[in-house]
């Protein structure tokens, strides 16, 4: 499965990591985009994507 990843969602020390900014960026990407914070990981096994999180994340299909 193809997807793109935008890390550091809402990181207080990094500009441009707000959800609204990432959503605008993701709208131009032709594959699903995962926005994840620093307490989240993406696991892919045999083409199946799983979000492992104790934080916040958003999928832009």
N, CA, C and O of each residue as an XYZ file, in Angstrom:
244
protein
N       0.847     -1.179      0.000
C       0.000      0.000      0.000
C       0.888      1.237      0.000
O       1.821      1.343      0.796
N       0.596      2.155     -0.886
C       1.323      3.425     -0.924
C       0.648      4.440     -0.014
O      -0.578      4.550      0.008
N       1.452      5.178      0.735
C       0.955      6.280      1.541
C       2.127      7.210      1.822
O       3.285      6.866      1.585
N       1.808      8.377      2.326
C       2.850      9.298      2.751
C       2.645      9.609      4.227
O       1.563      9.409      4.780
N       3.700     10.097      4.843
C       3.701     10.307      6.284
C       4.157     11.717      6.592
O       5.163     12.182      6.054
N       3.420     12.400      7.456
C       3.807     13.723      7.940
C       3.992     13.593      9.448
O       3.006     13.498     10.179
N       5.235     13.585      9.928
C       5.491     13.388     11.358
C       5.393     14.680     12.164
O       5.281     15.770     11.603
N       5.438     14.545     13.460
C       5.513     15.660     14.416
C       4.245     16.511     14.463
O       4.316     17.724     14.659
N       3.091     15.878     14.282
C       1.810     16.583     14.344
C       1.715     17.427     15.619
O       1.909     16.930     16.729
N       1.417     18.700     15.432
C       1.222     19.663     16.536
C       2.419     19.789     17.476
O       2.246     20.059     18.665
N       3.606     19.601     16.965
C       4.807     19.726     17.800
C       4.991     21.195     18.189
O       4.997     22.055     17.308
N       5.139     21.506     19.462
C       5.198     22.902     19.907
C       6.445     23.659     19.436
O       6.431     24.889     19.393
N       7.502     22.960     19.088
C       8.740     23.623     18.679
C       8.947     23.638     17.167
O      10.015     24.025     16.693
N       7.932     23.221     16.407
C       8.087     23.136     14.950
C       6.924     23.854     14.258
O       5.757     23.543     14.494
N       7.263     24.809     13.411
C       6.238     25.510     12.650
C       5.689     24.607     11.553
O       6.387     23.723     11.057
N       4.442     24.836     11.183
C       3.843     24.116     10.077
C       3.369     22.717     10.396
O       3.071     21.943      9.486
N       3.294     22.379     11.668
C       2.865     21.026     12.029
C       1.429     20.995     12.548
O       0.972     19.977     13.068
N       0.723     22.112     12.403
C      -0.674     22.162     12.829
C      -1.519     21.329     11.854
O      -1.194     21.221     10.672
N      -2.586     20.756     12.361
C      -3.432     19.893     11.553
C      -3.948     20.606     10.302
O      -3.989     20.007      9.228
N      -4.340     21.864     10.423
C      -4.864     22.592      9.253
C      -3.798     22.762      8.173
O      -4.107     22.691      6.984
N      -2.565     22.982      8.569
C      -1.465     23.124      7.605
C      -1.191     21.795      6.905
O      -1.002     21.752      5.690
N      -1.171     20.722      7.675
C      -0.930     19.401      7.114
C      -2.067     19.008      6.177
O      -1.827     18.398      5.135
N      -3.292     19.350      6.534
C      -4.435     19.016      5.684
C      -4.317     19.703      4.323
O      -4.603     19.085      3.298
N      -3.906     20.948      4.299
C      -3.710     21.657      3.022
C      -2.626     20.965      2.201
O      -2.794     20.753      1.000
N      -1.528     20.617      2.838
C      -0.432     19.937      2.154
C      -0.898     18.596      1.604
O      -0.601     18.249      0.461
N      -1.629     17.843      2.420
C      -2.077     16.506      2.040
C      -3.064     16.541      0.882
O      -3.176     15.564      0.141
N      -3.770     17.629      0.716
C      -4.768     17.703     -0.360
C      -4.129     17.606     -1.744
O      -4.810     17.284     -2.718
N      -2.835     17.880     -1.838
C      -2.142     17.772     -3.116
C      -1.397     16.471     -3.309
O      -0.699     16.305     -4.310
N      -1.525     15.553     -2.387
C      -0.822     14.277     -2.442
C      -1.784     13.212     -2.971
O      -2.894     13.081     -2.454
N      -1.382     12.450     -3.991
C      -2.312     11.495     -4.610
C      -2.470     10.153     -3.879
O      -3.141      9.254     -4.386
N      -1.873     10.012     -2.717
C      -2.019      8.789     -1.927
C      -2.452      9.182     -0.522
O      -2.305     10.345     -0.146
N      -2.981      8.252      0.264
C      -3.370      8.578      1.635
C      -2.190      9.161      2.421
O      -1.042      8.756      2.237
N      -2.498     10.115      3.297
C      -1.474     10.756      4.118
C      -1.807     10.553      5.592
O      -2.919     10.840      6.035
N      -0.831     10.056      6.341
C      -0.960      9.931      7.789
C      -0.212     11.076      8.436
O       0.981     11.257      8.190
N      -0.904     11.857      9.267
C      -0.265     12.868     10.098
C      -0.182     12.267     11.494
O      -1.199     11.902     12.084
N       1.038     12.166     12.019
C       1.220     11.499     13.312
C       2.056     12.363     14.240
O       2.936     13.102     13.800
N       1.763     12.259     15.541
C       2.571     12.970     16.525
C       3.729     12.077     16.981
O       3.934     10.986     16.449
N       4.468     12.553     17.958
C       5.662     11.836     18.406
C       5.357     10.619     19.281
O       6.272      9.905     19.691
N       4.071     10.378     19.568
C       3.667      9.203     20.339
C       2.936      8.188     19.465
O       2.159      7.368     19.955
N       3.199      8.260     18.166
C       2.496      7.415     17.206
C       3.493      6.800     16.236
O       4.503      7.412     15.889
N       3.195      5.584     15.807
C       4.015      4.894     14.803
C       3.089      4.239     13.779
O       1.912      3.997     14.042
N       3.648      3.964     12.619
C       2.939      3.247     11.569
C       3.621      1.888     11.400
O       4.837      1.808     11.224
N       2.822      0.827     11.456
C       3.322     -0.527     11.290
C       2.710     -1.106     10.019
O       1.492     -1.071      9.843
N       3.543     -1.632      9.143
C       3.063     -2.247      7.907
C       3.581     -3.677      7.847
O       4.788     -3.916      7.866
N       2.654     -4.620      7.773
C       2.998     -6.036      7.666
C       2.163     -6.630      6.538
O       0.934     -6.569      6.555
N       2.850     -7.201      5.567
C       2.179     -7.830      4.421
C       1.186     -6.876      3.755
O       0.107     -7.292      3.332
N       1.552     -5.608      3.667
C       0.722     -4.617      2.998
C      -0.427     -4.067      3.824
O      -1.202     -3.247      3.332
N      -0.550     -4.498      5.059
C      -1.609     -4.019      5.943
C      -1.028     -2.955      6.873
O      -0.059     -3.200      7.591
N      -1.641     -1.764      6.845
C      -1.173     -0.635      7.648
C      -1.912     -0.633      8.975
O      -3.135     -0.764      9.028
N      -1.137     -0.479     10.052
C      -1.715     -0.366     11.393
C      -1.103      0.851     12.072
O       0.112      1.046     12.044
N      -1.957      1.668     12.682
C      -1.484      2.816     13.455
C      -1.356      2.368     14.904
O      -2.307      1.859     15.497
N      -0.170      2.564     15.465
C       0.096      2.236     16.864
C       0.299      3.567     17.562
O       1.258      4.284     17.277
N      -0.618      3.906     18.495
C      -0.577      5.266     19.025
C      -1.030      5.356     20.472
O      -1.978      4.697     20.897
N      -0.329      6.184     21.203
C      -0.773      6.640     22.510
C      -0.980      8.156     22.446
O      -1.127      8.821     23.471
N      -0.990      8.683     21.230
C      -1.092     10.123     21.025
C      -2.196     10.458     20.046
O      -3.308      9.938     20.132
N      -1.862     11.350     19.099
C      -2.841     11.848     18.152
C      -2.367     11.601     16.734
O      -1.176     11.686     16.436
N      -3.317     11.294     15.866
C      -3.013     11.082     14.461
C      -4.264     11.311     13.642
O      -5.377     11.320     14.167
N      -4.066     11.496     12.348
C      -5.184     11.737     11.435
C      -4.817     11.156     10.084
O      -3.687     11.311      9.620
N      -5.771     10.485      9.454
C      -5.588      9.962      8.107
C      -6.369     10.847      7.138
O      -7.564     11.086      7.312
N      -5.658     11.329      6.109
C      -6.296     12.063      5.023
C      -6.308     11.127      3.820
O      -5.289     10.952      3.152
N      -7.486     10.517      3.541
C      -7.563      9.509      2.473
C      -7.360     10.094      1.078
O      -7.399      9.361      0.090
